Amino acid sequence: MDRKNLYWLLQVLGWTLFGLINLFLVSLERTISWTQVGAFFSLSLLYLLTTHAFRLVIKNRQWLQLKISALIVRAIASLLLLAILNTIGQIVINWVFGLLDVGFDFRQVVLLGNVFVSFIFYALWTMVYVIFHFLDNYNQTLRYEAKINEIQLNHLKSQLNPHFIFNALNSVRALVDEDPGKAKVAITQLSNILRFSLMMDKKRTIDFEKELNTVKDYLNLESVRYEERLRVEYDIDPVAYEYRVPPMMLQTIVENAIKHGISSKLEGGTIKISCYEGLDAELIIMVKNTGQLTAKPAPKRKSGEGHGINNTIQRLKLIYGNKASFKIYNAGIQDVVTQINIPKNGIKV
């Protein structure tokens, strides 16, 4: 149901209920005539029309964009005017239905009482309308932000796939002439990984086990290329399999470790993947690789390169907000550690 239809549904139901409640309260004291029924529902119609007119004033004059002090002053003045008009309307309704002598008292105290009661009803309606307006705008803002986040995530994923394919194809190319048999195995492993990346392309998060299995396939593929130069170790706490992680995230970190750590050393090195649960119910992923971070400015990259680390940080921010963390640092003089902390139930939005 769209906002316009919802508004009219609530208006009609609300003021109809107002009329029925008034009839019920009067029926507790005396028998109700059909003229009184008509009078009460005419009063409900008066409230419906005047509140709708007030809504048009609020919208057309953009009162909800004003400062709170200015809004309060205008609202109180308008509600008082509506209450006075409503009291006059009650007199007219009672006159039309022939109830003026028995249904309305012209004493000053009674008139002020009617103005006060009408003011309260209009104030309650205004409060409900304003609250509904702000809640609706808040929900629309959330939906808009979620859509923007989804677009950004899809853009980041579109960067990852070509980056990964480029690295994997380089591994296979190196084996085609050197060892055709190993090249065939590598192509099979590559096709498995590509199939997985295509299947996971539209998912925000996946089971950690699926991500880890893809990483293992990738490292097996790279082991064919690097042979004894690449050594891999795993230290996975079983509780890690209860978590979900962004697809291609761990694989991106491992690719980065190989590209900037292992491949740059003649003797190769070791990649160790450790995963365990932290004290704050979060998954801690650590990728330790042979190498060292340097303070030297990185060389200018070609377009399409160097998306790994920045991509991972942006995706974590979009999915988890400030609930996830990323850091990379030197561990001693021979190793680099990349650490990611992911909350168990902390997805943003």
C-alpha positions as CSV (number, residue, x, y, z in Angstrom):
1,M,0.0,0.0,0.0
2,D,1.4,3.4,-1.0
3,R,1.6,6.3,1.4
4,K,-1.4,8.2,0.1
5,N,-3.8,5.2,0.4
6,L,-2.4,4.4,3.9
7,Y,-2.9,8.0,5.0
8,W,-6.6,8.0,3.9
9,L,-7.2,4.6,5.4
10,L,-5.9,5.7,8.8
11,Q,-7.8,9.0,8.6
12,V,-11.1,7.3,7.8
13,L,-10.7,4.5,10.3
14,G,-9.3,6.8,13.1
15,W,-12.1,9.4,12.9
16,T,-14.8,6.8,12.4
17,L,-13.5,5.1,15.6
18,F,-13.7,8.5,17.3
19,G,-17.4,8.8,16.4
20,L,-18.2,5.3,17.6
21,I,-16.4,5.8,20.9
22,N,-18.4,9.0,21.5
23,L,-21.6,7.3,20.7
24,F,-20.8,4.4,23.1
25,L,-20.0,6.8,25.9
26,V,-23.3,8.7,25.4
27,S,-25.2,5.5,25.2
28,L,-24.1,4.7,28.8
29,E,-26.1,7.6,30.0
30,R,-29.2,7.7,27.7
31,T,-30.8,6.2,24.6
32,I,-29.2,7.5,21.4
33,S,-31.4,8.8,18.6
34,W,-30.6,8.7,14.9
35,T,-30.2,12.4,14.8
36,Q,-27.5,12.1,17.5
37,V,-25.8,9.4,15.4
38,G,-25.8,11.8,12.5
39,A,-24.4,14.6,14.6
40,F,-21.5,12.6,16.0
41,F,-20.5,11.3,12.6
42,S,-20.8,14.8,11.2
43,L,-18.4,15.9,13.9
44,S,-16.0,13.0,12.9
45,L,-16.2,14.2,9.3
46,L,-15.4,17.8,10.5
47,Y,-12.3,16.5,12.3
48,L,-11.3,14.5,9.2
49,L,-11.6,17.5,6.8
50,T,-10.0,20.0,9.1
51,T,-7.0,17.7,9.9
52,H,-6.6,17.0,6.2
53,A,-6.6,20.8,5.5
54,F,-4.0,21.3,8.3
55,R,-1.9,18.5,6.7
56,L,-2.0,20.4,3.4
57,V,-0.8,23.6,5.1
58,I,2.1,21.6,6.8
59,K,3.2,20.1,3.5
60,N,2.7,23.2,1.2
61,R,4.5,25.5,3.6
62,Q,7.1,22.9,4.5
63,W,6.7,23.3,8.2
64,L,8.5,20.1,8.9
65,Q,11.7,21.7,7.5
66,L,11.6,24.5,10.0
67,K,13.5,24.7,13.3
68,I,11.8,23.1,16.2
69,S,11.1,26.4,18.0
70,A,9.4,27.9,14.9
71,L,7.5,24.7,14.3
72,I,6.1,24.6,17.8
73,V,4.9,28.3,17.7
74,R,3.1,27.7,14.3
75,A,1.7,24.4,15.5
76,I,0.2,25.8,18.8
77,A,-1.3,28.8,17.0
78,S,-2.8,26.6,14.3
79,L,-4.2,24.1,16.8
80,L,-5.8,26.8,18.8
81,L,-7.4,28.2,15.6
82,L,-8.6,24.7,14.6
83,A,-10.1,24.2,18.1
84,I,-12.1,27.4,17.9
85,L,-13.3,26.6,14.4
86,N,-14.2,23.1,15.6
87,T,-16.3,24.5,18.4
88,I,-18.1,26.8,16.0
89,G,-18.6,23.7,13.8
90,Q,-20.1,21.8,16.7
91,I,-22.7,24.6,17.2
92,V,-23.6,24.5,13.5
93,I,-23.9,20.7,13.5
94,N,-26.2,20.7,16.6
95,W,-28.3,23.4,14.9
96,V,-28.6,21.4,11.6
97,F,-29.7,18.3,13.5
98,G,-32.1,20.2,15.7
99,L,-30.0,19.5,18.9
100,L,-29.0,23.0,19.7
101,D,-31.3,23.4,22.7
102,V,-30.5,20.0,24.3
103,G,-27.2,19.2,22.8
104,F,-25.1,22.3,23.3
105,D,-24.5,24.6,26.2
106,F,-23.5,28.2,25.4
107,R,-22.1,29.0,28.8
108,Q,-18.6,30.5,28.6
109,V,-17.0,27.7,30.7
110,V,-18.6,25.1,28.5
111,L,-17.4,26.8,25.3
112,L,-13.9,27.0,26.7
113,G,-14.1,23.4,27.7
114,N,-15.0,22.4,24.1
115,V,-12.2,24.5,22.7
116,F,-9.8,22.8,25.1
117,V,-11.0,19.3,24.3
118,S,-10.8,20.0,20.6
119,F,-7.3,21.4,21.0
120,I,-6.2,18.1,22.7
121,F,-7.7,16.0,19.9
122,Y,-6.0,18.1,17.2
123,A,-2.7,18.0,19.2
124,L,-2.8,14.2,19.4
125,W,-3.5,14.0,15.7
126,T,-0.6,16.3,14.9
127,M,1.8,14.4,17.2
128,V,0.9,11.1,15.5
129,Y,1.2,12.7,12.0
130,V,4.6,14.2,12.8
131,I,6.0,11.0,14.3
132,F,4.7,9.0,11.4
133,H,6.3,11.5,9.0
134,F,9.7,11.3,10.6
135,L,9.7,7.5,10.9
136,D,8.7,7.2,7.3
137,N,11.5,9.6,6.2
138,Y,13.9,7.7,8.4
139,N,13.0,4.4,6.8
140,Q,13.3,5.9,3.3
141,T,16.7,7.2,4.3
142,L,17.8,3.7,5.5
143,R,16.5,2.2,2.3
144,Y,18.4,4.7,0.2
145,E,21.6,4.2,2.1
146,A,21.2,0.4,1.8
147,K,20.7,0.8,-2.0
148,I,23.8,3.0,-2.2
149,N,25.8,0.5,-0.1
150,E,24.6,-2.4,-2.4
151,I,25.8,-0.4,-5.5
152,Q,29.2,0.2,-3.9
153,L,29.5,-3.4,-2.9
154,N,28.7,-4.6,-6.4
155,H,31.3,-2.2,-7.8
156,L,33.9,-3.5,-5.4
157,K,33.1,-7.1,-6.4
158,S,33.4,-6.2,-10.0
159,Q,36.9,-5.0,-9.3
160,L,37.8,-8.2,-7.5
161,N,36.9,-10.8,-10.1
162,P,39.1,-9.4,-12.9
163,H,42.0,-8.9,-10.4
164,F,41.7,-12.6,-9.3
165,I,41.3,-14.0,-12.8
166,F,44.4,-12.1,-13.9
167,N,46.5,-13.6,-11.1
168,A,45.1,-17.1,-11.6
169,L,45.6,-17.1,-15.3
170,N,49.2,-16.1,-14.8
171,S,49.7,-19.2,-12.7
172,V,48.3,-21.4,-15.3
173,R,50.2,-19.8,-18.2
174,A,53.5,-20.5,-16.4
175,L,52.7,-24.2,-16.5
176,V,51.4,-24.7,-20.1
177,D,54.8,-25.2,-21.7
178,E,56.7,-26.4,-18.6
179,D,54.3,-29.2,-17.4
180,P,51.1,-29.7,-19.5
181,G,49.8,-32.3,-17.0
182,K,50.0,-29.9,-14.1
183,A,48.5,-27.2,-16.3
184,K,45.4,-29.4,-16.8
185,V,45.0,-29.9,-13.1
186,A,45.5,-26.1,-12.6
187,I,42.8,-25.3,-15.2
188,T,40.4,-27.6,-13.4
189,Q,41.1,-25.9,-10.1
190,L,40.7,-22.5,-11.7
191,S,37.3,-23.5,-13.2
192,N,36.1,-24.6,-9.8
193,I,37.2,-21.3,-8.2
194,L,35.6,-19.3,-11.0
195,R,32.4,-21.2,-10.7
196,F,32.3,-20.4,-7.0
197,S,33.0,-16.7,-7.6
198,L,30.2,-16.4,-10.1
199,M,27.7,-18.2,-7.7
200,M,28.7,-16.0,-4.8
201,D,28.7,-12.7,-6.8
202,K,25.3,-11.5,-5.4
203,K,25.8,-12.5,-1.8
204,R,26.9,-10.1,0.9
205,T,28.3,-12.8,3.2
206,I,28.8,-16.6,2.9
207,D,29.7,-19.4,5.3
208,F,33.3,-19.2,6.4
209,E,33.8,-22.9,5.4
210,K,32.9,-22.1,1.7
211,E,35.3,-19.2,1.7
212,L,38.1,-21.3,3.2
213,N,37.6,-24.1,0.8
214,T,38.0,-21.6,-2.1
215,V,41.2,-20.3,-0.6
216,K,42.5,-23.8,-0.3
217,D,41.8,-24.4,-4.0
218,Y,43.5,-21.2,-4.8
219,L,46.6,-22.1,-2.8
220,N,46.7,-25.5,-4.3
221,L,46.7,-23.8,-7.7
222,E,49.5,-21.5,-6.6
223,S,51.5,-24.4,-5.2
224,V,51.6,-25.9,-8.6
225,R,53.3,-22.7,-9.8
226,Y,55.6,-22.0,-6.9
227,E,56.3,-25.6,-5.9
228,E,58.5,-25.8,-2.9
229,R,58.8,-22.0,-2.7
230,L,55.3,-21.8,-1.2
231,R,54.5,-23.4,2.1
232,V,51.0,-23.3,3.6
233,E,49.9,-23.8,7.2
234,Y,46.3,-23.8,8.6
235,D,45.3,-23.3,12.2
236,I,41.5,-23.2,12.2
237,D,39.4,-23.3,15.3
238,P,36.2,-25.3,14.6
239,V,34.0,-22.4,16.0
240,A,35.1,-20.4,13.0
241,Y,32.8,-22.4,10.8
242,E,29.8,-20.9,12.6
243,Y,30.6,-17.4,11.1
244,R,29.8,-15.8,7.8
245,V,32.3,-13.6,5.9
246,P,32.2,-11.4,2.8
247,P,32.9,-13.6,-0.3
248,M,36.4,-13.4,-1.8
249,M,37.7,-11.5,1.3
250,L,40.1,-14.1,2.7
251,Q,41.1,-15.0,-0.8
252,T,42.0,-11.4,-1.6
253,I,44.2,-11.2,1.5
254,V,46.0,-14.4,0.5
255,E,46.5,-13.2,-3.0
256,N,48.0,-10.0,-1.6
257,A,50.3,-12.1,0.6
258,I,51.6,-14.1,-2.3
259,K,52.0,-11.2,-4.7
260,H,53.8,-8.8,-2.3
261,G,55.4,-11.4,0.0
262,I,56.2,-14.8,-1.4
263,S,56.7,-14.0,-5.1
264,S,59.2,-11.2,-4.2
265,K,61.5,-13.6,-2.4
266,L,63.8,-16.0,-4.3
267,E,63.5,-18.6,-1.6
268,G,59.7,-18.1,-1.3
269,G,58.1,-18.3,2.1
270,T,55.2,-19.5,4.3
271,I,51.6,-18.4,4.5
272,K,49.8,-19.3,7.7
273,I,46.1,-18.9,8.0
274,S,44.8,-18.8,11.6
275,C,41.1,-18.3,12.6
276,Y,39.6,-18.3,16.1
277,E,36.9,-16.7,18.1
278,G,37.8,-13.6,20.2
279,L,36.5,-12.6,23.6
280,D,33.8,-10.4,22.2
281,A,32.1,-13.1,20.1
282,E,34.0,-12.1,16.9
283,L,35.9,-14.1,14.3
284,I,39.6,-13.2,14.2
285,I,41.2,-14.0,10.9
286,M,45.0,-13.7,10.7
287,V,47.1,-14.3,7.6
288,K,50.8,-14.4,8.3
289,N,53.2,-14.4,5.4
290,T,56.9,-14.1,4.8
291,G,57.8,-10.5,3.9
292,Q,58.0,-7.0,5.3
293,L,56.0,-3.8,5.0
294,T,58.1,-0.8,3.9
295,A,57.6,2.9,4.6
296,K,58.6,3.7,1.0
297,P,55.8,5.2,-1.2
298,A,54.2,2.5,-3.4
299,P,55.0,2.8,-7.1
300,K,52.2,4.2,-9.2
301,R,49.8,1.4,-10.2
302,K,48.2,0.9,-13.5
303,S,44.5,1.2,-13.7
304,G,42.7,-1.9,-12.3
305,E,45.6,-2.9,-10.1
306,G,46.1,-2.7,-6.3
307,H,42.4,-3.1,-5.3
308,G,43.1,-5.8,-2.7
309,I,43.6,-4.1,0.6
310,N,41.5,-1.0,-0.1
311,N,38.7,-3.1,-1.5
312,T,38.6,-5.3,1.6
313,I,38.6,-2.3,4.0
314,Q,35.7,-0.6,2.0
315,R,33.7,-3.8,1.9
316,L,34.0,-4.4,5.7
317,K,33.0,-0.8,6.3
318,L,29.9,-1.1,4.1
319,I,28.7,-4.4,5.5
320,Y,29.6,-4.0,9.2
321,G,30.1,-0.3,9.8
322,N,32.4,0.2,12.7
323,K,31.9,-3.3,14.1
324,A,34.6,-4.9,12.0
325,S,38.3,-4.0,11.9
326,F,41.3,-4.5,9.6
327,K,45.0,-4.0,10.2
328,I,48.2,-5.1,8.6
329,Y,51.6,-4.9,10.4
330,N,55.1,-6.3,10.5
331,A,55.6,-9.2,12.9
332,G,59.3,-9.3,13.7
333,I,61.8,-8.8,10.9
334,Q,60.6,-11.6,8.5
335,D,56.8,-11.7,8.6
336,V,53.7,-9.6,7.8
337,V,50.4,-10.2,9.5
338,T,47.0,-9.2,8.2
339,Q,44.3,-9.3,10.8
340,I,40.5,-9.0,10.3
341,N,38.0,-9.0,13.1
342,I,34.4,-9.8,12.1
343,P,31.4,-9.7,14.4
344,K,29.1,-12.7,14.5
345,N,25.8,-10.8,14.3
346,G,26.9,-7.3,13.4
347,I,25.8,-6.8,9.8
348,K,25.0,-3.2,9.1
349,V,21.6,-2.1,7.9
